[in-house]
């Protein structure tokens, strides 16, 4: 017996992908009568990234062959490949890659994706860039600088995927009222296995959206650290992502206000993407047409005035002093060993065997140095 179906979970970004991937990687669900294979520790972003950016045929062949061999040699019923960065690749290139590495596969291949309403996706991208230390301004400047009429035009991209993969490609709105049990993980797994007999352990939910206050703290850390020559983009992403993930596991803060649009900016976004939302509804969701109403609600719900992005409006001076002190301590740790900082901030189960062995070796070395000094 071999794999009967391969499911590509292809994003989009900011649609519960990390929670879905964590649930698959840790087996935090039950699907009676269904067995599955998820051949990675968390996600297949390194696999998807071989299809974008500078071409490296050797690396592409190596990574795809490794995954394909695991899938084609498995006796599980369903195999999953999941990476939100498939959003950024050309579907025809993916199709050629699948033909090359799964040429002998006689089962079914499907592609499942989700899209967030335009205004929500803009705010989510703003928060993500802030979390990664890539942006420190306000929502209005981010929209003017990075979001022209084509940045969030979904229709051309979704149409390309449908043109290449036909009915094997499915896309769903990331609108909570439309998700099974209001949950992206449950919705995805029930669609993937085509059964309602799926139950999910909610402990897999991670990477929840940050409160505005949390986001400003992470920005403050990045601002203190970015003057260091050791503070690379890779370290900034690792720090921001893992710190935010840890915050999401702690009790909810007393101030839970999230970053949000204000009226005039919501109107600008509505004017920019209204035609795209209407076209998506007509093309992909003709029965209930949810995307345009979601865009219109973003205007209706937006307050008149923008939120303050000044951290001093959320924390007293004594708290800021502690935050800055912690940032300076992090800077010292990063500069002492920038090569391994990215690994050490990850959860232990995501470090990989080589990284774990290296960290253990370095820890032992530090202990021996200390013991020699004590003599």
C-alpha positions as CSV (number, residue, x, y, z in Angstrom):
1,X,0.0,0.0,0.0
2,X,1.2,3.5,-0.7
3,X,0.1,7.1,-0.4
4,X,-3.2,7.6,-2.0
5,X,-3.4,11.4,-2.0
6,X,-1.0,14.3,-1.6
7,X,-2.4,17.6,-0.2
8,X,-0.5,20.8,-0.9
9,X,-1.4,23.4,1.7
10,X,-0.3,26.6,-0.1
11,X,-1.1,29.5,2.2
12,X,-1.8,32.3,2.1
13,X,0.3,33.9,4.7
14,X,-1.5,35.1,7.8
15,X,-4.3,32.5,7.4
16,X,-3.6,30.3,10.4
17,X,-0.8,28.4,8.6
18,X,1.5,28.1,11.6
19,X,-1.3,26.6,13.7
20,X,-2.2,24.1,10.9
21,X,1.5,23.2,10.5
22,X,2.0,22.7,14.2
23,X,-1.1,20.5,14.4
24,X,0.1,18.4,11.6
25,X,3.7,18.1,12.8
26,X,2.7,17.1,16.4
27,X,-0.3,15.1,15.5
28,X,-2.7,17.2,17.6
29,X,-5.9,15.9,16.0
30,X,-7.9,12.8,15.5
31,X,-9.2,11.6,12.1
32,X,-10.6,8.1,12.6
33,X,-9.9,5.8,9.7
34,X,-7.3,8.1,8.2
35,X,-3.5,7.8,8.3
36,X,-1.2,10.6,7.2
37,X,2.4,11.6,6.7
38,X,3.8,15.1,7.3
39,X,7.5,14.9,6.3
40,X,9.0,17.9,8.1
41,X,9.5,19.4,11.6
42,X,7.2,22.4,11.1
43,X,6.7,23.6,7.5
44,X,8.0,23.2,4.0
45,X,9.1,26.8,3.4
46,X,12.7,25.7,2.5
47,X,11.1,23.4,-0.1
48,X,8.8,26.1,-1.5
49,X,11.7,28.7,-1.5
50,X,13.6,26.6,-4.1
51,X,11.0,27.8,-6.6
52,X,11.5,31.5,-6.0
53,X,14.4,33.9,-6.0
54,X,17.8,33.0,-7.5
55,X,17.6,29.6,-9.2
56,X,19.6,26.8,-7.7
57,X,18.8,23.6,-9.6
58,X,21.0,21.4,-7.4
59,X,19.4,22.5,-4.1
60,X,15.9,22.3,-5.7
61,X,16.5,18.7,-6.9
62,X,18.0,17.7,-3.5
63,X,15.1,19.1,-1.4
64,X,12.3,17.9,-3.6
65,X,13.8,14.5,-4.1
66,X,14.1,14.0,-0.4
67,X,10.5,14.9,0.3
68,X,9.2,12.9,-2.7
69,X,11.1,9.8,-1.7
70,X,9.6,9.9,1.8
71,X,6.1,10.3,0.4
72,X,6.3,7.7,-2.4
73,X,7.9,5.2,0.0
74,X,5.2,5.7,2.7
75,X,2.3,3.4,3.5
76,X,0.2,6.3,5.0
77,X,-3.0,7.2,3.1
78,X,-2.5,11.0,2.9
79,X,0.7,13.1,2.7
80,X,0.8,16.8,3.4
81,X,3.1,19.5,2.1
82,X,2.6,22.9,3.7
83,X,4.2,26.2,3.1
84,X,2.6,29.6,3.0
85,X,5.3,30.9,0.7
86,X,3.8,28.9,-2.1
87,X,1.7,32.1,-2.3
88,X,4.7,33.8,-4.0
89,X,5.6,31.2,-6.6
90,X,4.4,30.6,-10.1
91,X,2.0,27.7,-10.3
92,X,3.3,26.5,-13.6
93,X,6.7,26.1,-12.1
94,X,5.3,24.1,-9.3
95,X,3.4,21.9,-11.8
96,X,6.6,21.1,-13.6
97,X,8.4,20.3,-10.4
98,X,5.6,18.0,-9.3
99,X,5.7,16.2,-12.7
100,X,9.4,15.7,-12.3
101,X,9.5,14.4,-8.8
102,X,6.1,12.6,-8.5
103,X,5.9,11.3,-12.1
104,X,5.2,7.7,-10.9
105,X,2.4,8.8,-8.5
106,X,-0.9,7.4,-9.5
107,X,-3.0,8.9,-6.8
108,X,-4.6,12.3,-6.4
109,X,-2.9,15.7,-5.8
110,X,-4.9,18.6,-4.4
111,X,-4.1,22.2,-3.5
112,X,-5.9,23.9,-0.6
113,X,-5.5,27.6,0.1
114,X,-7.2,30.4,2.1
115,X,-7.2,34.2,1.5
116,X,-7.9,36.9,4.0
117,X,-10.1,39.9,3.1
118,X,-8.0,42.7,1.8
119,X,-8.2,45.1,4.8
120,X,-7.5,42.3,7.3
121,X,-4.5,41.1,5.2
122,X,-3.0,44.6,5.1
123,X,-3.2,45.0,8.9
124,X,-1.8,41.4,9.3
125,X,1.1,42.2,7.0
126,X,1.8,45.5,8.9
127,X,2.0,43.6,12.2
128,X,4.2,40.9,10.7
129,X,6.7,43.4,9.3
130,X,6.8,45.1,12.7
131,X,7.3,41.8,14.4
132,X,10.3,41.0,12.1
133,X,11.9,44.4,12.7
134,X,11.3,45.5,9.1
135,X,9.0,48.4,9.7
136,X,8.6,51.1,12.5
137,X,6.2,53.6,11.0
138,X,2.4,53.9,11.0
139,X,-0.3,52.2,9.0
140,X,-0.8,55.1,6.7
141,X,2.9,55.3,5.6
142,X,3.1,51.5,5.1
143,X,0.0,51.6,2.8
144,X,1.4,54.5,0.8
145,X,4.9,53.0,0.5
146,X,4.2,49.3,-0.1
147,X,0.5,48.8,-1.1
148,X,-0.3,50.0,-4.5
149,X,-3.3,48.8,-6.5
150,X,-1.6,45.5,-7.5
151,X,-0.1,44.5,-4.1
152,X,-3.3,42.7,-2.8
153,X,-5.0,42.1,-6.1
154,X,-6.0,38.4,-5.6
155,X,-7.9,37.7,-8.8
156,X,-4.9,37.4,-11.2
157,X,-3.0,35.2,-8.9
158,X,-5.9,32.9,-8.0
159,X,-6.9,32.6,-11.6
160,X,-3.4,31.5,-12.6
161,X,-3.6,28.7,-10.0
162,X,-7.0,27.6,-11.2
163,X,-5.8,27.7,-14.9
164,X,-2.8,25.4,-14.0
165,X,-4.5,23.0,-11.6
166,X,-8.1,23.2,-12.5
167,X,-10.6,21.6,-10.0
168,X,-7.7,20.2,-8.0
169,X,-7.1,23.8,-6.7
170,X,-9.5,25.2,-4.1
171,X,-9.5,28.5,-2.3
172,X,-11.6,29.6,0.7
173,X,-12.1,32.9,2.4
174,X,-10.4,33.3,5.8
175,X,-13.6,34.6,7.4
176,X,-14.2,33.2,10.8
177,X,-18.0,32.9,10.4
178,X,-17.4,30.6,7.3
179,X,-14.8,28.3,8.9
180,X,-15.8,25.1,10.5
181,X,-16.3,25.8,14.3
182,X,-14.8,29.2,13.5
183,X,-11.3,27.5,13.4
184,X,-8.9,27.4,10.6
185,X,-7.2,24.2,11.7
186,X,-10.5,22.3,11.9
187,X,-11.7,23.7,8.7
188,X,-8.5,22.7,6.8
189,X,-8.4,19.2,8.2
190,X,-12.0,18.4,7.5
191,X,-11.6,19.6,3.9
192,X,-8.3,17.7,3.5
193,X,-9.8,14.4,4.8
194,X,-13.3,15.1,3.4
195,X,-14.9,14.2,6.7
196,X,-16.5,15.9,9.6
197,X,-15.1,13.2,12.0
198,X,-12.1,15.3,12.7
199,X,-11.4,16.6,16.2
200,X,-8.6,19.0,16.9
201,X,-6.5,19.7,20.1
202,X,-6.6,23.4,20.5
203,X,-3.2,23.3,22.0
204,X,-1.8,23.6,18.4
205,X,-3.0,27.2,18.1
206,X,0.1,29.4,17.9
207,X,1.3,32.7,16.4
208,X,-1.9,34.5,17.4
209,X,-2.1,38.1,16.4
210,X,-0.3,40.4,18.8
211,X,-1.9,43.1,20.8
212,X,-0.8,46.6,19.8
213,X,1.1,47.0,23.1
214,X,3.0,43.6,22.5
215,X,3.8,44.7,18.9
216,X,5.3,48.0,20.2
217,X,7.4,46.1,22.7
218,X,8.9,44.0,20.0
219,X,9.5,47.1,17.9
220,X,11.3,48.7,20.8
221,X,13.6,45.6,21.1
222,X,14.4,45.7,17.4
223,X,15.1,49.4,17.5
224,X,17.6,48.9,20.3
225,X,19.2,45.9,18.6
226,X,19.4,47.1,15.0
227,X,22.4,49.3,15.6
228,X,24.5,46.2,16.2
229,X,26.4,44.9,13.2
230,X,25.7,41.4,14.5
231,X,22.0,41.9,14.2
232,X,21.2,40.5,10.8
233,X,17.8,40.2,9.1
234,X,17.8,36.5,9.9
235,X,18.4,37.1,13.6
236,X,15.7,39.8,13.6
237,X,13.2,37.4,12.1
238,X,14.1,34.6,14.5
239,X,13.9,36.9,17.5
240,X,10.6,38.5,16.5
241,X,8.9,35.3,15.5
242,X,9.9,33.3,18.6
243,X,9.3,36.1,21.1
244,X,5.8,36.7,19.6
245,X,5.1,32.9,19.7
246,X,6.1,32.8,23.4
247,X,3.9,35.8,24.1
248,X,0.9,34.0,22.6
249,X,1.3,31.2,25.1
250,X,1.1,33.5,28.1
251,X,-2.1,34.7,29.8
252,X,-3.9,37.4,27.9
253,X,-2.8,41.0,28.7
254,X,-5.2,43.4,30.3
255,X,-4.9,45.6,27.2
256,X,-5.9,43.4,24.2
257,X,-6.4,46.2,21.7
258,X,-5.1,45.0,18.3
259,X,-3.6,47.2,15.5
260,X,-6.6,48.5,13.4
261,X,-7.4,50.8,10.6
262,X,-8.9,54.2,11.0
263,X,-11.7,55.6,8.9
264,X,-9.9,57.5,6.1
265,X,-7.3,54.7,5.6
266,X,-10.0,52.0,5.5
267,X,-11.7,54.1,2.8
268,X,-8.5,54.3,0.8
269,X,-8.1,50.5,1.0
270,X,-11.7,50.0,0.1
271,X,-11.3,52.3,-3.0
272,X,-8.1,50.5,-4.0
273,X,-9.4,46.9,-3.8
274,X,-13.1,47.2,-4.2
275,X,-13.1,46.0,-7.8
276,X,-10.8,43.1,-7.0
277,X,-13.0,41.9,-4.1
278,X,-16.1,42.1,-6.4
279,X,-14.3,40.1,-9.1
280,X,-13.1,37.4,-6.7
281,X,-16.7,37.0,-5.4
282,X,-18.1,36.7,-8.9
283,X,-15.4,34.2,-10.0
284,X,-14.6,32.1,-7.0
285,X,-17.5,32.6,-4.5
286,X,-20.6,33.3,-6.5
287,X,-23.0,31.8,-4.1
288,X,-22.6,34.2,-1.2
289,X,-19.9,36.7,-2.4
290,X,-18.2,37.3,1.0
291,X,-15.1,39.3,0.1
292,X,-16.7,42.6,-0.9
293,X,-18.9,42.8,2.2
294,X,-15.9,42.1,4.4
295,X,-14.1,45.0,2.8
296,X,-17.1,47.2,3.3
297,X,-17.3,46.2,7.0
298,X,-13.7,47.3,7.5
299,X,-14.8,50.8,6.7
300,X,-18.0,50.6,8.8
301,X,-16.1,49.4,11.9
302,X,-13.1,51.7,11.6
303,X,-12.9,54.5,14.2
304,X,-12.4,58.1,13.1
305,X,-9.0,58.6,14.6
306,X,-5.8,56.5,14.2
307,X,-4.3,54.6,17.2
308,X,-1.2,56.0,18.8
309,X,2.0,54.1,17.8
310,X,4.0,55.7,20.6
311,X,5.0,53.1,23.2
312,X,5.1,55.7,25.9
313,X,1.3,55.9,25.7
314,X,1.0,52.2,26.7
315,X,3.9,51.7,29.2
316,X,5.2,53.9,32.1
317,X,8.8,55.0,32.1
318,X,9.9,52.3,34.6
319,X,8.5,49.5,32.3
320,X,10.3,51.0,29.3
321,X,13.5,51.0,31.3
322,X,13.2,47.2,31.9
323,X,12.4,46.6,28.3
324,X,15.5,48.6,27.2
325,X,17.6,46.7,29.7
326,X,16.4,43.4,28.4
327,X,17.2,44.5,24.8
328,X,20.7,45.4,25.9
329,X,21.1,42.0,27.4
330,X,19.9,40.4,24.2
331,X,22.3,42.5,22.3
332,X,25.2,41.2,24.4
333,X,24.1,37.6,23.8
334,X,23.7,38.1,20.1
335,X,27.1,39.7,19.7
336,X,28.8,37.0,21.8
337,X,27.6,34.3,19.4
338,X,25.5,35.5,16.4
339,X,26.0,32.3,14.5
340,X,24.0,30.2,16.9
341,X,21.6,32.7,18.3
342,X,19.0,31.9,15.6
343,X,19.0,28.3,16.6
344,X,19.0,28.8,20.4
345,X,15.8,30.9,20.4
346,X,13.9,28.2,18.6
347,X,11.8,25.7,20.5
348,X,14.0,22.6,21.2
349,X,12.0,20.3,18.9
350,X,12.7,22.7,16.0
351,X,16.4,22.9,16.3
352,X,17.3,19.7,14.5
353,X,19.8,17.1,15.6
354,X,22.9,18.9,14.3
355,X,21.9,22.2,16.0
356,X,21.1,20.4,19.3
357,X,24.4,18.6,19.2
358,X,26.2,21.9,18.6
359,X,24.4,23.7,21.4
360,X,25.2,20.8,23.8
361,X,28.8,20.9,22.7
362,X,29.0,24.7,23.4
363,X,27.3,24.3,26.7
364,X,29.7,21.7,27.8
365,X,32.6,23.9,26.6
366,X,31.3,26.7,28.7
367,X,31.1,24.5,31.8
368,X,34.6,23.2,31.3
369,X,35.9,26.7,30.9
370,X,34.2,27.6,34.1
371,X,35.7,24.6,35.9
372,X,39.2,25.3,34.7
373,X,38.8,28.9,35.9
374,X,37.6,27.7,39.3
375,X,40.9,25.7,39.8
